[in-house]
């Protein structure tokens, strides 16, 4: 049963208005907006129009949409940037927004996506605490050094070691492992669904990725899935088969699972450009220049695989 807009409208308007006035209004306006702010806001507006259905837009029409767009634009900018530390600043805002999204059937898929990404913001804060600042000099202190891939792996291992198994994983993992194996991909990689969506097939990102494995529309179409009536990305078996095929093709291209996961998250063009520029075939060598989300995504996948299967990524065959 859908939540009544009249029942929740006042609550949502109050909650989001307070949230974005306090969190975004204070934090964002305390500094000069970047030159690309208008483009980011326009991009976020395009997301809402293209990826959110009419029900979601009706819910959001009851609040200050500029602040909603501002949040999504800020999140996009930080995920696409190269500083993982920047993500930590959004933790409180995201934590307050999550229960609001979960109150509505129309926005619940976006809440599922946000829930699966909250630990990126928590890990970013942990990395900031652990990285030692440069030795004091007479000049003003410079930026913090980038956390190494090894440090990120250690942080993710600690963060995930006590995490409970997602309830739905008990159902999906036995069903999906044979699909991966049939496609000649390590069956352990079904745990990407925990990283992507916490095994929630309804999860949807503001940028339009959907399903257990968060396939974008172009990727899904290229793999033979329908993305419109029905959206086969929401079908666990079909999305698993498409994902396995995609991973198999990427491994044939890169021959290294870390690079495969980086390309799965950031796109092949991004990874290829960095590898070519650095004249390397190593993930660690390009990690600090990848988007912040990808820098954290690969070690998070590694830590998840160790936690759930006791296997190292490099041991998969």
N, C-alpha and C positions, 0 to 999 in steps of 0.2 A: 504493500500500500504506500502510495506517495505521500510525503509530508505535505500538509496543507500550507500553501504560501501565506494565507492570512494568519495562520497560527505561528509560523516561524518568521514572517517578514520583519516584524518589529525587532525580534531577537537578533536576526542576522544583521539588519541595518545598524543596530546599536553596537553589536560585537565588532563588526568589521570597521565601522567608522572609528570606534575607539582604538581598535588595533592599529589601523593604518595611520591615524592621526598621531598616535604616540610613537609607533615604531618607525614608520616611513617618514612621516612629516618631520619629526625631529632629527632622524639620522640622515636622511637624504638632503634636506634643505640646509643642514649645518655646513655643507660644503658646496662649492660651485658645481652645477650639473655638468657632466662631461659633454663634449661637443656632439657626441652621437646620441644624446638622450632622446631627441625627437625621433630619430630613426628607431630606437629601441621601443619607445612607446607605440609608434606606428606598427612595429613588428608584433608587439603584444596584442594590439587591437586586432591585427589580422588573424592572430591565433584564435582569439575569442570568436571572431566571425566565422572562421573556416572550420574550427575543430570543436567548438562547444555547441550543443544542440539548442533548440529554442527554449527548452525548459531551463537549462542552465542560464541562458541569457535573461530569462524572466526573473530568475532568482537574483542575479547580479544587478538587474535594473533597479532593485530596491536599495542599493547602496551606492557609495561613491565609486563609480567604475574607474575613474582616473586613478584612484589609489590601488584598486585591484590590478589594473594594467601596470601600474608602477611596480607593484610587487613582482609580477611575472617578468617584467622587463629587467628588473634588478637581478632576479634569480638567473635569468638567461645570461645576462652579462657576466655574472660571477662564475657560472658553470662553464661558459665559453672562454673566460680569461685563463691566464696561466698561473695565477696565485691561488693555491688551495686555502690560504689563510682567510681570504676574503669571504669564503662561504660561512665561516663561523658567525659572522655578524647577523646572519638571517635566522639563526637557530630559534631565538625567542619568538620572533614574528611567525615563523613556520609552525612552531608548537602551539601558538594561540590560534592560528588559522585552521589547523587540522580538525579539531572537534566541530568547528562551524561547517566545514565541508562535509563532514560525516553525518550531519543532521539531515541532509537532503538527498533523496534518491538521484536527483539530477546532477549533483556535484560529488556524490560519493566515489565515482571512479577516479576523480582527481585527488580526492583524499587518500585513496589507496596508493596512488603514485607518490604523493607527498610523504605518506607514512614510510614507504620503502626507501625514501631519500633523506629522511631526517638524520640518519646516522652519518651521512656525509658531513653534515653541519657539525655534528658532535665530534667526529674525527678531526675535522679542521681545527676546532678549538684545542683538542688534545695535542695536535702537532705544533700549534703555536706555543703551547706551554713547554713542550719538550725541546724545541729548537733553541739552541743557545744564541743570544744576540752577538753581533760582532764585538770584539774587544773595544772598550771606550777609546775614542780619539778626540783630538781637539775639534775636529769637524763634527757637524751634526750627525747623529747615528744614521746609517743607511738602512736599506730594507733588510728584513730577516733573510738569512740564507734559505734557499729552497730545501725542503725536506727530501732526503734521499729516498729512492725506492725501497731500500732496506728498512729505513725508519718507518715508512708508511706500512710496509708489511707487518712490522712488529706492532704498530698501533692497531691495525685491523685485527691481528691475531688476538690481542688482549680484549678488544671490543666485542669480538664475536664468541669468545671461548665459553661464556656463560649464557649465551642467547638460546632461548627455548626454540625448539623446532616449530616452524609454522604449522598450525593444525592441519591445513589443507595439504601440506607436503606428504602426509601419510597416505593420502589418496593418490596424488598426482605422480609422485616419484615412481612407484611400481608400474603405473600405467605408461609413463613416458620413456623410461629407460629402454624398453625393447624397441621403441621407435628410433631412438638415437643409435642403438646398436645396429638396427637394420639398415641405417643410412651410413654405416661404417664410420661412426663418430663415437668417441669415448662416452659411454652411457653416464659417467659421472658428471658430465657437463649439463645434465638436466638441472643441476643446482644453480645455473645461471638464472633460473626463474625466481629463486629466492632473492638474488641481488636485484633483479629487475622489477619485481612486482610483489615480493613476499608470497608467491604462489597464488595471487589473486588474478583470475583471468579477466576481470572487469576493469583492471587498472588502466588508466589513460593519462598520458602526460599532457601538459598544456600545449606542447608542440605537436601533438597528434599521434604519437606512438601509442600502441595499444596491445593488450593481451599479456599473457604470462611472460613472454619474452620481449615485450615492448618493441614490436616491429613497426617501423614507419610505413606509411602508405607506399612510397616508391619501392622500398625493399620488398614489401609483401607482394606487390603487383609483379615485380620482377621474378618472384619465386612462385608465381602462379596462384596466389591467393586473391580472392575477392575482398575488397574493402568497403563494399557498399551493398547492403541488402542482399545477402547477409555479409557482415564483416567477419570473414573467416579467421581474422587474427584473434578473435575471442573464442574460437574453438580450440581447446587445449591440444587435442591430437593433431589437428591440421597445422597449428602454429608451431608445434614441436617438430613436426616433420620438415616444415619449411626452414626453421631455425637450424636444424641439424644439417640440412643441405647447404645452407649458407655458411656454416662453420666449416664444413668439409671443403668447400670451395676456397675459403679464406686460408685454410691450412695448406692447401695445395699451392697457394700463392706465396705464403710467407714461411711456411715450415717451422713456425715457432708459435706456441700457444699464447704467449704474452702479446705478441704482435697481432695475432688473430683477434684476441679480445679487444685490443686497442682499436683495431679497424672496425670491429663490430660496434663499438661505442662511438667512435669519432668519425668513422668513414675512411674508406681506403685512400681517398685523395689526400686527406690530412696526413695519414701515416706515411704514404709514399713520398710526399714532399719533404717530410722531416728526415726520413731515411736517406733520401737522395742528397739533401743538403748537408747532412752529417757524415755521409759516406760510411754508413754503418748498417748492420742488420740486427742491432740490439735494441730491445725495448728500453733498458736502463739508460742507454746513451741519449735517447730522445725524450725520456719521460718528462723532464722539467719543461719542455716546450709544447707538450700536448695540452689540450684543454684541461682545466682543473678537474672536471668531472672524470675524464679518462685517466688522469694521473691517479685518481683514487679508486676508480672502477676496477682496474686490473688487479691491484693488490687486494682489494676487497673480494674479488672472485677467487683469488688464490687462497685467502684465509677461509672463505666459506667452504671451499673444496677440502681443505685440511680438516676443518671442523666436522663436516658431515661425512666425509669418506676416508679421512686419514691418508689422503694422497696429495702429493705435490703436483703442481701443474706440469712440470717438466717430466714427470713420470708417466704421463698419459701416452698411450700409443694408439 
